[in-house]
Amino acid sequence: MATQPYVRALDAAEFIMGPPTVKGTPMWRGRGVDAVRLLVDDYLALVRERFPAEVVEHGFLASQADNRRVFGEYGNVYELTDVPGDPDAQFRSDNIVASIARLERDRSAGPLVAIGAIMRHFPGSTPPLFRDRLVWPVVELNQLVEAEQADSVLDFHRSVVERMLWDIGIPSITVCTDELAGYGKVTYLVVTALPNRRPTVLATLYVLADGLRSALGPRREIIDIGFTGKVLATAAMLHMDARGLALPSTIAPVQLGVTAAPQSDPATCERWLTGLRAAGLRCEVRQAGGSSRSRARAEEYWHRTGTPLVIGLDRSPDAVTLCTRFPLHRVPLGELPAPERVRDLLDRHDTTLRSRSRRLLETTVERNGHLRTLCPPCAARPGVAVFGHVVPAKPGDCQECGDEAGQPLFLSEEGRFY
């Protein structure tokens, strides 16, 4: 099977070690781990605007008995029979059982954010970072709330996930659906569009179903929020060209790549970079040779590894050349840019990525007829494949009969999608 373009791009960007050599088990590299850390930091900062979230990493093994008590006989788990000293073990397939037990033990409402890996059995196709056996990173937030607060707290977490995705150039729509009623009595799916113009789910948000809540133990409602490395795989699919990734500045391990040549003044360059780094900008330098081909290879490296901005100090002793993406454009600058100028250039880059992705999402839902504003009687007509309603709800006139009681609905002929 041919390697998918996004996998090749992530490999070239030093995020993962190529296509998985073990089915469903992608291996992450340094820059990829850095990008995950930046993504999680952004998510936690947004959550902590309202709640003092604590972070935990559970062990790779979990209790079979505890998981069966909550979930019953799940067919996609790996149960272990020969772990020395632990006859009741399985590879961890979820975080919620351990997280809720910890909240109850600590008499805390949370939120508790578990970050780590889980292992699940997938016998079919396992496109890397979309449907893996070894899933990393898995970010799962759990919080206990009173019943009357559940809807508002869930809506806050919806806004957090949407803002996190927006920060990495992925516009989204949140759909409230009954398709997963066995797990969540309120279920939100955060959806975006892939380049093949199909919708995909990037995050799940639940007020847990009463049966699962009772099995877990708490009397209060349980909020369960989750997303995985699929978020970064989607970012790679959306933000790439023939040169490789063009990462948004929020998760780019290097925001500014500098190409220096033999005639560049090292002391001046170092003073400039020291000022940028002191302002919180992530910068690296590559030394190029005297040839134009050497300079081009350095620029290609920056672009291949997802660096948003490239500045070349390589054509004459005083030359400063800025290279941007989408479109690829080189422009001379009069001087070395100050931190404020670099931040402005990064903001422009991120705005370009968001605009491209937003156009894709809008044309996808329009072309496929996913979004329609319908009143309840028109939505209930045969052949109308309502998957859920868009949140937050924005009432409007029904597109079929003109009734003022319409609301935006998400339609899906295929039913549940992943």
ABEGO torsion letter per residue (X at the ends): XBBBAAAAAAAAAGABBEBBABBGBBBBBAAAAAAAAAAAAAAAAAAAAABBBBBBBBBABBBAAAAAAAAEBBAABBBBAABBGBAABBBBABAAAAAAAAAAAAGBAOBBBBBEBBBBBBABBBBBGABBABBOBBBBBBBBBBAAAAAAAAAAAAAAAAAAAAAAGBBBBBBBBAAAAAABABBBBBBBBBAAGBBBBABBBBBBBAAAAAAAGBABBBBBBBBBAAAAAAAAAABBBAAEBBBBAAABABABBBBBBAABBAAAAAAAAAAAAAAGBBBBBBBBBABAAAAAAAAAAAAAAGBABBBBBAABAABBBBBBBOBBBBBBBABBBBAAAAAAAAAAAAAAAAAAAAAAAAAAAAAAGABBBBBAAAAABBGBBBAEBBOBBBBBBBAAAGBAABBBBBBBAAEBBX
